[in-house]
Amino acid sequence: MKSPFDPRLVLERPLMANLATVAADGTPRNAPVWYQWEDDALWMLGGKDNASTRRLAENPACAVEIVDYDNPAGILRHLGLRGRAEVHPMNPDLFRRLLQRYLGAPDGWNPWFIDTIARIDDPAGRLIRLAPDSIFTNDVSFFRTGPDLATRPD
């Protein structure tokens, strides 16, 4: 029983996404990523020496899957995006917006994480942009409430 939904219900939430790429030998690879949806594109963090970034430079075909799952509430929404990704130089302002989505206000950020892992102003940083060719949605939030879909309280 397929139930489409507005993709923004998932894209606006700070969920984990899985980025699937294709290795040089043709095998699939996937990696969990944080994302930012802006200007009809999904932006994800990459790096100059990041494996996903290297694979996308060789073969830009990719897919991203995001699942909004809340078992007790009965929420289960699946969003799939497919297309060809582009690797862009770091955009510190965009990256800060992405980080704020997951970490909250900058004054609460862990300085060690920002300086050692995130490295917002690192010239080797890259952002992966996917302007999807196709978007698939399926809401199966009826597994606890069926046949009606469960909804999040506002």
Protein Blocks (a to p, Z undefined) as FASTA:
>chain_A
ZZdddfklmmmpccddddddddfkopacddddddddeehiacddddfklmklmmmmmomc
dcdddddddfknopacddddddddddddddfklmmmmmmmmnopfklpcfklmmmmnomm
lmkbccdddddfbdcdddfklmmmombdcdddZZ
